[in-house]
Amino acid sequence: MNQPLTPREAIPELEKLWDVDGFFGRLRQGDYDTDGVGVLEQLLRAIQIDDNIALPRRFVSLTWWIPMFMEWQAERVAQRGGDVEQLKRDVVRIRNVLDNLLGVP
């Protein structure tokens, strides 16, 4: 994902990640794909937000939930023998990307 995306253009890509077979769907089953978090980060970094245009509601719903969702899956990842410490580091990494993208209060 090298070209910049608008939030609206990013929605279908984010939805694929949330799909049952996508990064978050697999994470929900305890399957933590460290390559998948790289894909997620690359996608989020490609998004360009114009401060003068309201964000689509669907975009917000697909992004604000990411760090919490990832944290909540730690027990499932542990049960499957996954690297929970790496998951925790990646949650911080993705939270920082989202803070940069969306801003903080």
Biopython code that builds the backbone (N, CA, C, O; Angstrom):
import numpy as np
from Bio.PDB.StructureBuilder import StructureBuilder

atoms = [
    (1, "MET", "N", (0.860, -1.173, 0.000)),
    (1, "MET", "CA", (0.000, 0.000, 0.000)),
    (1, "MET", "C", (0.900, 1.227, 0.000)),
    (1, "MET", "O", (1.187, 1.783, 1.060)),
    (2, "ASN", "N", (1.337, 1.645, -1.147)),
    (2, "ASN", "CA", (2.253, 2.777, -1.233)),
    (2, "ASN", "C", (1.555, 4.081, -1.546)),
    (2, "ASN", "O", (2.052, 5.151, -1.195)),
    (3, "GLN", "N", (0.421, 4.010, -2.195)),
    (3, "GLN", "CA", (-0.263, 5.238, -2.571)),
    (3, "GLN", "C", (-1.178, 5.710, -1.451)),
    (3, "GLN", "O", (-1.774, 4.900, -0.741)),
    (4, "PRO", "N", (-1.286, 7.030, -1.299)),
    (4, "PRO", "CA", (-2.170, 7.572, -0.251)),
    (4, "PRO", "C", (-3.629, 7.185, -0.496)),
    (4, "PRO", "O", (-4.074, 7.073, -1.638)),
    (5, "LEU", "N", (-4.347, 6.988, 0.581)),
    (5, "LEU", "CA", (-5.770, 6.652, 0.524)),
    (5, "LEU", "C", (-6.559, 7.660, 1.330)),
    (5, "LEU", "O", (-6.086, 8.169, 2.346)),
    (6, "THR", "N", (-7.762, 7.943, 0.874)),
    (6, "THR", "CA", (-8.683, 8.710, 1.691)),
    (6, "THR", "C", (-9.327, 7.729, 2.675)),
    (6, "THR", "O", (-9.293, 6.519, 2.449)),
    (7, "PRO", "N", (-9.906, 8.233, 3.750)),
    (7, "PRO", "CA", (-10.612, 7.319, 4.660)),
    (7, "PRO", "C", (-11.684, 6.498, 3.932)),
    (7, "PRO", "O", (-11.846, 5.311, 4.215)),
    (8, "ARG", "N", (-12.401, 7.105, 3.016)),
    (8, "ARG", "CA", (-13.442, 6.378, 2.283)),
    (8, "ARG", "C", (-12.837, 5.253, 1.437)),
    (8, "ARG", "O", (-13.405, 4.164, 1.356)),
    (9, "GLU", "N", (-11.697, 5.513, 0.815)),
    (9, "GLU", "CA", (-11.034, 4.488, 0.005)),
    (9, "GLU", "C", (-10.477, 3.363, 0.878)),
    (9, "GLU", "O", (-10.352, 2.227, 0.421)),
    (10, "ALA", "N", (-10.146, 3.673, 2.121)),
    (10, "ALA", "CA", (-9.579, 2.679, 3.027)),
    (10, "ALA", "C", (-10.630, 1.734, 3.602)),
    (10, "ALA", "O", (-10.287, 0.645, 4.063)),
    (11, "ILE", "N", (-11.876, 2.121, 3.583)),
    (11, "ILE", "CA", (-12.935, 1.313, 4.203)),
    (11, "ILE", "C", (-12.957, -0.122, 3.678)),
    (11, "ILE", "O", (-12.963, -1.045, 4.493)),
    (12, "PRO", "N", (-12.968, -0.367, 2.361)),
    (12, "PRO", "CA", (-13.002, -1.768, 1.909)),
    (12, "PRO", "C", (-11.791, -2.579, 2.361)),
    (12, "PRO", "O", (-11.914, -3.769, 2.651)),
    (13, "GLU", "N", (-10.629, -1.942, 2.422)),
    (13, "GLU", "CA", (-9.421, -2.639, 2.875)),
    (13, "GLU", "C", (-9.518, -2.969, 4.364)),
    (13, "GLU", "O", (-9.129, -4.058, 4.785)),
    (14, "LEU", "N", (-10.029, -2.047, 5.147)),
    (14, "LEU", "CA", (-10.226, -2.301, 6.577)),
    (14, "LEU", "C", (-11.258, -3.400, 6.790)),
    (14, "LEU", "O", (-11.084, -4.254, 7.660)),
    (15, "GLU", "N", (-12.323, -3.386, 6.008)),
    (15, "GLU", "CA", (-13.351, -4.422, 6.141)),
    (15, "GLU", "C", (-12.788, -5.809, 5.847)),
    (15, "GLU", "O", (-13.182, -6.784, 6.487)),
    (16, "LYS", "N", (-11.873, -5.906, 4.891)),
    (16, "LYS", "CA", (-11.236, -7.198, 4.610)),
    (16, "LYS", "C", (-10.465, -7.699, 5.826)),
    (16, "LYS", "O", (-10.467, -8.895, 6.117)),
    (17, "LEU", "N", (-9.812, -6.791, 6.532)),
    (17, "LEU", "CA", (-9.069, -7.190, 7.725)),
    (17, "LEU", "C", (-9.995, -7.674, 8.831)),
    (17, "LEU", "O", (-9.627, -8.554, 9.610)),
    (18, "TRP", "N", (-11.208, -7.099, 8.905)),
    (18, "TRP", "CA", (-12.177, -7.490, 9.931)),
    (18, "TRP", "C", (-12.973, -8.728, 9.535)),
    (18, "TRP", "O", (-13.692, -9.285, 10.364)),
    (19, "ASP", "N", (-12.860, -9.168, 8.290)),
    (19, "ASP", "CA", (-13.586, -10.338, 7.816)),
    (19, "ASP", "C", (-13.157, -11.583, 8.601)),
    (19, "ASP", "O", (-12.087, -11.594, 9.211)),
    (20, "VAL", "N", (-13.974, -12.608, 8.587)),
    (20, "VAL", "CA", (-13.705, -13.853, 9.311)),
    (20, "VAL", "C", (-12.331, -14.419, 8.945)),
    (20, "VAL", "O", (-11.625, -14.934, 9.812)),
    (21, "ASP", "N", (-11.953, -14.330, 7.686)),
    (21, "ASP", "CA", (-10.666, -14.857, 7.235)),
    (21, "ASP", "C", (-9.564, -13.806, 7.238)),
    (21, "ASP", "O", (-8.427, -14.097, 6.867)),
    (22, "GLY", "N", (-9.890, -12.594, 7.649)),
    (22, "GLY", "CA", (-8.911, -11.518, 7.673)),
    (22, "GLY", "C", (-8.095, -11.518, 8.961)),
    (22, "GLY", "O", (-8.267, -12.384, 9.819)),
    (23, "PHE", "N", (-7.228, -10.562, 9.081)),
    (23, "PHE", "CA", (-6.336, -10.454, 10.229)),
    (23, "PHE", "C", (-7.090, -10.490, 11.554)),
    (23, "PHE", "O", (-6.733, -11.255, 12.450)),
    (24, "PHE", "N", (-8.126, -9.671, 11.686)),
    (24, "PHE", "CA", (-8.852, -9.610, 12.959)),
    (24, "PHE", "C", (-9.732, -10.840, 13.180)),
    (24, "PHE", "O", (-9.897, -11.280, 14.318)),
    (25, "GLY", "N", (-10.292, -11.392, 12.121)),
    (25, "GLY", "CA", (-11.076, -12.616, 12.251)),
    (25, "GLY", "C", (-10.233, -13.765, 12.768)),
    (25, "GLY", "O", (-10.670, -14.537, 13.622)),
    (26, "ARG", "N", (-9.020, -13.872, 12.242)),
    (26, "ARG", "CA", (-8.113, -14.927, 12.693)),
    (26, "ARG", "C", (-7.615, -14.646, 14.116)),
    (26, "ARG", "O", (-7.459, -15.565, 14.921)),
    (27, "LEU", "N", (-7.369, -13.367, 14.413)),
    (27, "LEU", "CA", (-6.940, -13.009, 15.760)),
    (27, "LEU", "C", (-8.014, -13.383, 16.780)),
    (27, "LEU", "O", (-7.703, -13.828, 17.884)),
    (28, "ARG", "N", (-9.269, -13.199, 16.404)),
    (28, "ARG", "CA", (-10.387, -13.566, 17.284)),
    (28, "ARG", "C", (-10.339, -15.053, 17.641)),
    (28, "ARG", "O", (-10.834, -15.464, 18.690)),
    (29, "GLN", "N", (-9.742, -15.847, 16.761)),
    (29, "GLN", "CA", (-9.600, -17.286, 17.010)),
    (29, "GLN", "C", (-8.290, -17.625, 17.721)),
    (29, "GLN", "O", (-7.987, -18.795, 17.952)),
    (30, "GLY", "N", (-7.513, -16.587, 18.066)),
    (30, "GLY", "CA", (-6.255, -16.802, 18.756)),
    (30, "GLY", "C", (-5.066, -16.966, 17.833)),
    (30, "GLY", "O", (-3.959, -17.248, 18.290)),
    (31, "ASP", "N", (-5.282, -16.793, 16.531)),
    (31, "ASP", "CA", (-4.222, -16.930, 15.527)),
    (31, "ASP", "C", (-3.619, -15.553, 15.266)),
    (31, "ASP", "O", (-4.159, -14.773, 14.480)),
    (32, "TYR", "N", (-2.505, -15.256, 15.922)),
    (32, "TYR", "CA", (-1.872, -13.951, 15.781)),
    (32, "TYR", "C", (-0.824, -13.975, 14.684)),
    (32, "TYR", "O", (0.214, -14.623, 14.817)),
    (33, "ASP", "N", (-1.100, -13.275, 13.617)),
    (33, "ASP", "CA", (-0.227, -13.206, 12.448)),
    (33, "ASP", "C", (0.591, -11.922, 12.517)),
    (33, "ASP", "O", (0.076, -10.834, 12.261)),
    (34, "THR", "N", (1.870, -12.058, 12.866)),
    (34, "THR", "CA", (2.709, -10.869, 13.003)),
    (34, "THR", "C", (2.928, -10.167, 11.665)),
    (34, "THR", "O", (3.166, -8.960, 11.633)),
    (35, "ASP", "N", (2.853, -10.906, 10.568)),
    (35, "ASP", "CA", (2.930, -10.257, 9.250)),
    (35, "ASP", "C", (1.672, -9.435, 8.995)),
    (35, "ASP", "O", (1.728, -8.379, 8.365)),
    (36, "GLY", "N", (0.545, -9.925, 9.485)),
    (36, "GLY", "CA", (-0.720, -9.225, 9.306)),
    (36, "GLY", "C", (-0.744, -7.873, 9.987)),
    (36, "GLY", "O", (-1.349, -6.931, 9.475)),
    (37, "VAL", "N", (-0.093, -7.765, 11.139)),
    (37, "VAL", "CA", (-0.048, -6.470, 11.815)),
    (37, "VAL", "C", (0.779, -5.489, 10.991)),
    (37, "VAL", "O", (0.517, -4.286, 11.020)),
    (38, "GLY", "N", (1.766, -5.982, 10.264)),
    (38, "GLY", "CA", (2.543, -5.120, 9.371)),
    (38, "GLY", "C", (1.691, -4.594, 8.230)),
    (38, "GLY", "O", (1.810, -3.433, 7.839)),
    (39, "VAL", "N", (0.834, -5.450, 7.700)),
    (39, "VAL", "CA", (-0.093, -5.036, 6.645)),
    (39, "VAL", "C", (-1.049, -3.976, 7.173)),
    (39, "VAL", "O", (-1.309, -2.975, 6.506)),
    (40, "LEU", "N", (-1.570, -4.203, 8.378)),
    (40, "LEU", "CA", (-2.457, -3.237, 9.019)),
    (40, "LEU", "C", (-1.752, -1.895, 9.196)),
    (40, "LEU", "O", (-2.309, -0.849, 8.862)),
    (41, "GLU", "N", (-0.545, -1.922, 9.714)),
    (41, "GLU", "CA", (0.195, -0.682, 9.935)),
    (41, "GLU", "C", (0.439, 0.055, 8.615)),
    (41, "GLU", "O", (0.281, 1.273, 8.542)),
    (42, "GLN", "N", (0.818, -0.677, 7.592)),
    (42, "GLN", "CA", (1.064, -0.070, 6.284)),
    (42, "GLN", "C", (-0.214, 0.596, 5.752)),
    (42, "GLN", "O", (-0.167, 1.706, 5.221)),
    (43, "LEU", "N", (-1.335, -0.081, 5.898)),
    (43, "LEU", "CA", (-2.614, 0.481, 5.462)),
    (43, "LEU", "C", (-2.924, 1.760, 6.227)),
    (43, "LEU", "O", (-3.261, 2.779, 5.624)),
    (44, "LEU", "N", (-2.812, 1.714, 7.546)),
    (44, "LEU", "CA", (-3.133, 2.897, 8.350)),
    (44, "LEU", "C", (-2.218, 4.066, 8.019)),
    (44, "LEU", "O", (-2.661, 5.214, 7.998)),
    (45, "ARG", "N", (-0.955, 3.786, 7.761)),
    (45, "ARG", "CA", (-0.013, 4.857, 7.427)),
    (45, "ARG", "C", (-0.276, 5.465, 6.052)),
    (45, "ARG", "O", (0.128, 6.598, 5.789)),
    (46, "ALA", "N", (-0.943, 4.731, 5.182)),
    (46, "ALA", "CA", (-1.257, 5.229, 3.838)),
    (46, "ALA", "C", (-2.455, 6.181, 3.824)),
    (46, "ALA", "O", (-2.661, 6.904, 2.849)),
    (47, "ILE", "N", (-3.239, 6.185, 4.894)),
    (47, "ILE", "CA", (-4.462, 6.994, 4.933)),
    (47, "ILE", "C", (-4.114, 8.454, 5.193)),
    (47, "ILE", "O", (-3.365, 8.782, 6.113)),
    (48, "GLN", "N", (-4.669, 9.306, 4.370)),
    (48, "GLN", "CA", (-4.471, 10.751, 4.488)),
    (48, "GLN", "C", (-5.802, 11.379, 4.890)),
    (48, "GLN", "O", (-6.814, 11.190, 4.214)),
    (49, "ILE", "N", (-5.798, 12.116, 5.978)),
    (49, "ILE", "CA", (-7.029, 12.736, 6.466)),
    (49, "ILE", "C", (-6.966, 14.237, 6.232)),
    (49, "ILE", "O", (-5.991, 14.903, 6.581)),
    (50, "ASP", "N", (-8.030, 14.747, 5.632)),
    (50, "ASP", "CA", (-8.195, 16.183, 5.410)),
    (50, "ASP", "C", (-9.013, 16.724, 6.583)),
    (50, "ASP", "O", (-10.154, 16.315, 6.797)),
    (51, "ASP", "N", (-8.421, 17.641, 7.334)),
    (51, "ASP", "CA", (-9.097, 18.178, 8.519)),
    (51, "ASP", "C", (-10.392, 18.919, 8.194)),
    (51, "ASP", "O", (-11.196, 19.185, 9.088)),
    (52, "ASN", "N", (-10.595, 19.249, 6.934)),
    (52, "ASN", "CA", (-11.781, 20.001, 6.537)),
    (52, "ASN", "C", (-12.935, 19.112, 6.084)),
    (52, "ASN", "O", (-13.996, 19.610, 5.709)),
    (53, "ILE", "N", (-12.727, 17.802, 6.119)),
    (53, "ILE", "CA", (-13.763, 16.864, 5.673)),
    (53, "ILE", "C", (-14.082, 15.907, 6.818)),
    (53, "ILE", "O", (-13.178, 15.349, 7.440)),
    (54, "ALA", "N", (-15.368, 15.722, 7.092)),
    (54, "ALA", "CA", (-15.794, 14.808, 8.154)),
    (54, "ALA", "C", (-15.429, 13.369, 7.787)),
    (54, "ALA", "O", (-15.532, 12.964, 6.629)),
    (55, "LEU", "N", (-15.005, 12.612, 8.789)),
    (55, "LEU", "CA", (-14.682, 11.207, 8.568)),
    (55, "LEU", "C", (-15.962, 10.394, 8.424)),
    (55, "LEU", "O", (-16.922, 10.615, 9.163)),
    (56, "PRO", "N", (-15.986, 9.456, 7.482)),
    (56, "PRO", "CA", (-17.156, 8.579, 7.368)),
    (56, "PRO", "C", (-17.331, 7.755, 8.643)),
    (56, "PRO", "O", (-16.360, 7.259, 9.215)),
    (57, "ARG", "N", (-18.558, 7.620, 9.067)),
    (57, "ARG", "CA", (-18.859, 6.874, 10.282)),
    (57, "ARG", "C", (-18.292, 5.452, 10.229)),
    (57, "ARG", "O", (-17.783, 4.946, 11.229)),
    (58, "ARG", "N", (-18.381, 4.818, 9.071)),
    (58, "ARG", "CA", (-17.888, 3.448, 8.929)),
    (58, "ARG", "C", (-16.367, 3.397, 9.145)),
    (58, "ARG", "O", (-15.861, 2.457, 9.757)),
    (59, "PHE", "N", (-15.654, 4.387, 8.654)),
    (59, "PHE", "CA", (-14.211, 4.448, 8.856)),
    (59, "PHE", "C", (-13.892, 4.515, 10.350)),
    (59, "PHE", "O", (-13.010, 3.807, 10.836)),
    (60, "VAL", "N", (-14.607, 5.359, 11.060)),
    (60, "VAL", "CA", (-14.385, 5.502, 12.498)),
    (60, "VAL", "C", (-14.661, 4.172, 13.202)),
    (60, "VAL", "O", (-13.886, 3.750, 14.061)),
    (61, "SER", "N", (-15.757, 3.519, 12.841)),
    (61, "SER", "CA", (-16.108, 2.261, 13.510)),
    (61, "SER", "C", (-15.075, 1.167, 13.240)),
    (61, "SER", "O", (-14.891, 0.281, 14.075)),
    (62, "LEU", "N", (-14.407, 1.212, 12.103)),
    (62, "LEU", "CA", (-13.413, 0.199, 11.761)),
    (62, "LEU", "C", (-12.036, 0.467, 12.362)),
    (62, "LEU", "O", (-11.191, -0.427, 12.395)),
    (63, "THR", "N", (-11.805, 1.689, 12.837)),
    (63, "THR", "CA", (-10.468, 2.025, 13.322)),
    (63, "THR", "C", (-10.383, 2.217, 14.839)),
    (63, "THR", "O", (-9.441, 1.727, 15.460)),
    (64, "TRP", "N", (-11.329, 2.907, 15.439)),
    (64, "TRP", "CA", (-11.180, 3.245, 16.856)),
    (64, "TRP", "C", (-11.146, 2.004, 17.737)),
    (64, "TRP", "O", (-10.578, 2.040, 18.829)),
    (65, "TRP", "N", (-11.731, 0.933, 17.293)),
    (65, "TRP", "CA", (-11.881, -0.296, 18.051)),
    (65, "TRP", "C", (-10.613, -1.160, 18.016)),
    (65, "TRP", "O", (-10.461, -2.049, 18.854)),
    (66, "ILE", "N", (-9.716, -0.921, 17.078)),
    (66, "ILE", "CA", (-8.580, -1.810, 16.818)),
    (66, "ILE", "C", (-7.724, -2.092, 18.062)),
    (66, "ILE", "O", (-7.561, -3.262, 18.408)),
    (67, "PRO", "N", (-7.174, -1.094, 18.746)),
    (67, "PRO", "CA", (-6.294, -1.428, 19.883)),
    (67, "PRO", "C", (-7.000, -2.207, 20.994)),
    (67, "PRO", "O", (-6.430, -3.145, 21.552)),
    (68, "MET", "N", (-8.218, -1.828, 21.311)),
    (68, "MET", "CA", (-8.956, -2.545, 22.365)),
    (68, "MET", "C", (-9.211, -3.984, 21.948)),
    (68, "MET", "O", (-9.023, -4.910, 22.737)),
    (69, "PHE", "N", (-9.638, -4.166, 20.713)),
    (69, "PHE", "CA", (-9.916, -5.509, 20.221)),
    (69, "PHE", "C", (-8.666, -6.377, 20.307)),
    (69, "PHE", "O", (-8.722, -7.520, 20.763)),
    (70, "MET", "N", (-7.539, -5.826, 19.866)),
    (70, "MET", "CA", (-6.290, -6.587, 19.903)),
    (70, "MET", "C", (-5.929, -6.970, 21.334)),
    (70, "MET", "O", (-5.524, -8.105, 21.584)),
    (71, "GLU", "N", (-6.070, -6.040, 22.275)),
    (71, "GLU", "CA", (-5.775, -6.334, 23.683)),
    (71, "GLU", "C", (-6.666, -7.452, 24.205)),
    (71, "GLU", "O", (-6.204, -8.326, 24.939)),
    (72, "TRP", "N", (-7.926, -7.427, 23.834)),
    (72, "TRP", "CA", (-8.882, -8.410, 24.332)),
    (72, "TRP", "C", (-8.582, -9.825, 23.845)),
    (72, "TRP", "O", (-9.075, -10.795, 24.421)),
    (73, "GLN", "N", (-7.787, -9.949, 22.801)),
    (73, "GLN", "CA", (-7.513, -11.275, 22.245)),
    (73, "GLN", "C", (-6.284, -11.940, 22.860)),
    (73, "GLN", "O", (-5.945, -13.062, 22.485)),
    (74, "ALA", "N", (-5.616, -11.279, 23.787)),
    (74, "ALA", "CA", (-4.375, -11.809, 24.364)),
    (74, "ALA", "C", (-4.577, -13.200, 24.973)),
    (74, "ALA", "O", (-3.734, -14.079, 24.794)),
    (75, "GLU", "N", (-5.665, -13.400, 25.676)),
    (75, "GLU", "CA", (-5.905, -14.703, 26.302)),
    (75, "GLU", "C", (-6.064, -15.798, 25.247)),
    (75, "GLU", "O", (-5.547, -16.903, 25.408)),
    (76, "ARG", "N", (-6.775, -15.486, 24.176)),
    (76, "ARG", "CA", (-6.951, -16.486, 23.111)),
    (76, "ARG", "C", (-5.630, -16.798, 22.421)),
    (76, "ARG", "O", (-5.357, -17.949, 22.081)),
    (77, "VAL", "N", (-4.820, -15.778, 22.217)),
    (77, "VAL", "CA", (-3.505, -15.990, 21.611)),
    (77, "VAL", "C", (-2.650, -16.862, 22.525)),
    (77, "VAL", "O", (-1.955, -17.762, 22.052)),
    (78, "ALA", "N", (-2.696, -16.605, 23.823)),
    (78, "ALA", "CA", (-1.949, -17.410, 24.786)),
    (78, "ALA", "C", (-2.409, -18.863, 24.758)),
    (78, "ALA", "O", (-1.586, -19.778, 24.795)),
    (79, "GLN", "N", (-3.719, -19.078, 24.692)),
    (79, "GLN", "CA", (-4.260, -20.434, 24.660)),
    (79, "GLN", "C", (-3.776, -21.212, 23.443)),
    (79, "GLN", "O", (-3.646, -22.435, 23.496)),
    (80, "ARG", "N", (-3.509, -20.509, 22.352)),
    (80, "ARG", "CA", (-3.032, -21.156, 21.119)),
    (80, "ARG", "C", (-1.509, -21.172, 21.041)),
    (80, "ARG", "O", (-0.946, -21.562, 20.018)),
    (81, "GLY", "N", (-0.840, -20.753, 22.112)),
    (81, "GLY", "CA", (0.612, -20.792, 22.141)),
    (81, "GLY", "C", (1.279, -19.658, 21.387)),
    (81, "GLY", "O", (2.456, -19.746, 21.037)),
    (82, "GLY", "N", (0.525, -18.588, 21.134)),
    (82, "GLY", "CA", (1.067, -17.449, 20.405)),
    (82, "GLY", "C", (1.907, -16.542, 21.279)),
    (82, "GLY", "O", (1.951, -16.694, 22.500)),
    (83, "ASP", "N", (2.564, -15.609, 20.645)),
    (83, "ASP", "CA", (3.468, -14.682, 21.317)),
    (83, "ASP", "C", (2.682, -13.477, 21.843)),
    (83, "ASP", "O", (2.498, -12.485, 21.137)),
    (84, "VAL", "N", (2.227, -13.578, 23.079)),
    (84, "VAL", "CA", (1.405, -12.527, 23.689)),
    (84, "VAL", "C", (2.215, -11.252, 23.904)),
    (84, "VAL", "O", (1.684, -10.152, 23.753)),
    (85, "GLU", "N", (3.479, -11.387, 24.249)),
    (85, "GLU", "CA", (4.312, -10.192, 24.451)),
    (85, "GLU", "C", (4.463, -9.411, 23.153)),
    (85, "GLU", "O", (4.441, -8.180, 23.166)),
    (86, "GLN", "N", (4.616, -10.113, 22.033)),
    (86, "GLN", "CA", (4.683, -9.424, 20.735)),
    (86, "GLN", "C", (3.346, -8.757, 20.426)),
    (86, "GLN", "O", (3.318, -7.636, 19.917)),
    (87, "LEU", "N", (2.255, -9.425, 20.725)),
    (87, "LEU", "CA", (0.931, -8.835, 20.528)),
    (87, "LEU", "C", (0.816, -7.535, 21.323)),
    (87, "LEU", "O", (0.334, -6.533, 20.796)),
    (88, "LYS", "N", (1.248, -7.541, 22.572)),
    (88, "LYS", "CA", (1.168, -6.339, 23.405)),
    (88, "LYS", "C", (2.011, -5.202, 22.817)),
    (88, "LYS", "O", (1.581, -4.049, 22.807)),
    (89, "ARG", "N", (3.207, -5.530, 22.330)),
    (89, "ARG", "CA", (4.048, -4.500, 21.704)),
    (89, "ARG", "C", (3.393, -3.955, 20.444)),
    (89, "ARG", "O", (3.464, -2.759, 20.162)),
    (90, "ASP", "N", (2.751, -4.850, 19.686)),
    (90, "ASP", "CA", (2.100, -4.422, 18.451)),
    (90, "ASP", "C", (0.850, -3.588, 18.721)),
    (90, "ASP", "O", (0.508, -2.710, 17.929)),
    (91, "VAL", "N", (0.172, -3.855, 19.824)),
    (91, "VAL", "CA", (-0.979, -3.018, 20.211)),
    (91, "VAL", "C", (-0.503, -1.586, 20.429)),
    (91, "VAL", "O", (-1.138, -0.641, 19.960)),
    (92, "VAL", "N", (0.590, -1.426, 21.126)),
    (92, "VAL", "CA", (1.141, -0.086, 21.363)),
    (92, "VAL", "C", (1.546, 0.559, 20.041)),
    (92, "VAL", "O", (1.277, 1.737, 19.807)),
    (93, "ARG", "N", (2.183, -0.210, 19.198)),
    (93, "ARG", "CA", (2.615, 0.292, 17.882)),
    (93, "ARG", "C", (1.422, 0.788, 17.063)),
    (93, "ARG", "O", (1.468, 1.877, 16.492)),
    (94, "ILE", "N", (0.369, -0.004, 17.007)),
    (94, "ILE", "CA", (-0.820, 0.373, 16.226)),
    (94, "ILE", "C", (-1.535, 1.538, 16.890)),
    (94, "ILE", "O", (-2.033, 2.425, 16.197)),
    (95, "ARG", "N", (-1.598, 1.557, 18.212)),
    (95, "ARG", "CA", (-2.216, 2.692, 18.910)),
    (95, "ARG", "C", (-1.470, 3.985, 18.564)),
    (95, "ARG", "O", (-2.100, 5.020, 18.347)),
    (96, "ASN", "N", (-0.152, 3.936, 18.511)),
    (96, "ASN", "CA", (0.636, 5.115, 18.143)),
    (96, "ASN", "C", (0.357, 5.562, 16.713)),
    (96, "ASN", "O", (0.284, 6.760, 16.439)),
    (97, "VAL", "N", (0.203, 4.609, 15.806)),
    (97, "VAL", "CA", (-0.131, 4.948, 14.416)),
    (97, "VAL", "C", (-1.503, 5.619, 14.361)),
    (97, "VAL", "O", (-1.683, 6.620, 13.667)),
    (98, "LEU", "N", (-2.464, 5.066, 15.093)),
    (98, "LEU", "CA", (-3.808, 5.655, 15.109)),
    (98, "LEU", "C", (-3.809, 7.023, 15.778)),
    (98, "LEU", "O", (-4.521, 7.924, 15.335)),
    (99, "ASP", "N", (-3.029, 7.192, 16.828)),
    (99, "ASP", "CA", (-2.918, 8.507, 17.466)),
    (99, "ASP", "C", (-2.381, 9.533, 16.477)),
    (99, "ASP", "O", (-2.861, 10.665, 16.423)),
    (100, "ASN", "N", (-1.401, 9.136, 15.707)),
    (100, "ASN", "CA", (-0.836, 10.019, 14.710)),
    (100, "ASN", "C", (-1.841, 10.333, 13.600)),
    (100, "ASN", "O", (-1.917, 11.462, 13.114)),
    (101, "LEU", "N", (-2.601, 9.322, 13.213)),
    (101, "LEU", "CA", (-3.577, 9.484, 12.134)),
    (101, "LEU", "C", (-4.781, 10.324, 12.575)),
    (101, "LEU", "O", (-5.188, 11.256, 11.882)),
    (102, "LEU", "N", (-5.337, 9.983, 13.726)),
    (102, "LEU", "CA", (-6.599, 10.595, 14.163)),
    (102, "LEU", "C", (-6.425, 11.727, 15.162)),
    (102, "LEU", "O", (-7.325, 12.548, 15.339)),
    (103, "GLY", "N", (-5.272, 11.771, 15.813)),
    (103, "GLY", "CA", (-5.048, 12.766, 16.840)),
    (103, "GLY", "C", (-5.497, 12.261, 18.196)),
    (103, "GLY", "O", (-6.150, 11.224, 18.304)),
    (104, "VAL", "N", (-5.141, 13.000, 19.219)),
    (104, "VAL", "CA", (-5.533, 12.658, 20.588)),
    (104, "VAL", "C", (-6.225, 13.866, 21.200)),
    (104, "VAL", "O", (-5.998, 14.997, 20.770)),
    (105, "PRO", "N", (-7.065, 13.633, 22.196)),
    (105, "PRO", "CA", (-7.769, 14.761, 22.809)),
    (105, "PRO", "C", (-6.830, 15.768, 23.468)),
    (105, "PRO", "O", (-7.287, 16.767, 24.023)),
]
sb = StructureBuilder()
sb.init_structure("model")
sb.init_model(0)
sb.init_chain("A")
sb.init_seg("    ")
for serial, (resi, resn, name, xyz) in enumerate(atoms, 1):
    if name == "N":
        sb.init_residue(resn, " ", resi, " ")
    sb.init_atom(name, np.array(xyz, "f"), 0.0, 1.0, " ", f" {name:<3s}", serial, name[0])
structure = sb.get_structure()
